Amino acid sequence: MDVGVFDRKWMEEHLDTLPIWQQSAYTDFAATIADEENTFPCVPARMGFLSNHLRYSFIGDPRKESSIHELAQCLKDFAKSSKTFGKYTTLTVFFHSPQDMLAHYKVEDYQQLFWSILNQLTKIDDLDWPEEIPTDPAHNEWEFCFNGEPYFISCATPAHKLRRSRHFSTLLMAIQPRWIFEEINDSTAFGRKLKKLIRQRIAHYDALPGHPDLKWYGQENSYEWKQYFLSDDSQSPSKCPFLRGQQN
């Protein structure tokens, strides 16, 4: 199948025609996010799935340079129409994770791979970093940007076990446009209520307490990069692995 950005209707109509790993990834995702018991912690993600706001892309082996170019094209295609997809839209990216990765990669290996992907992606970004977004990840308003758009990214891996909310059968990135958080941030009553609900659901879903790095964007002691990839314990990297500022 050609690389592209697909909605739920397309996925379900064409599922049987996809490679087995892609069929499995989408089926696993649907079963996780829309489980009958309604236990998945991220309520907006569940609502986005059920309302067909989410979009899906399948990318090759994340260790290959060609996969970075595939991801770049999918992000560009997604951004062109993302504001027409719905207020909870997210680009859900499934990466082909070969057996050697599944057998040998630990959480730390996936973490290194995740930041390698973002560092390679930013190297081929054709547009300047948005002026309104700080370039220093140590700033509380920093956010990863590509093609002029700021995004929040949540990564899940096969190696996560205790932090079930960050476990998935293949390497997965949920890439969310910053604008979708305008109505669900900490400055609104709805946002604060939603934050409390999500935290409560994470506490029941995961086998350990919520990660201390989970905070709201813009808070003085909040760092987005720390939330992109959470460890399977309560540890946190001391330095951001994103290198764009060092590349300029």
Summary of the structure (lengths in Angstrom):
residues: 248
radius of gyration: 17.0
end to end distance: 35.9
largest distance: 48.3
contacts: 733
relative contact order: 0.14
helix: 44%
strand: 12%
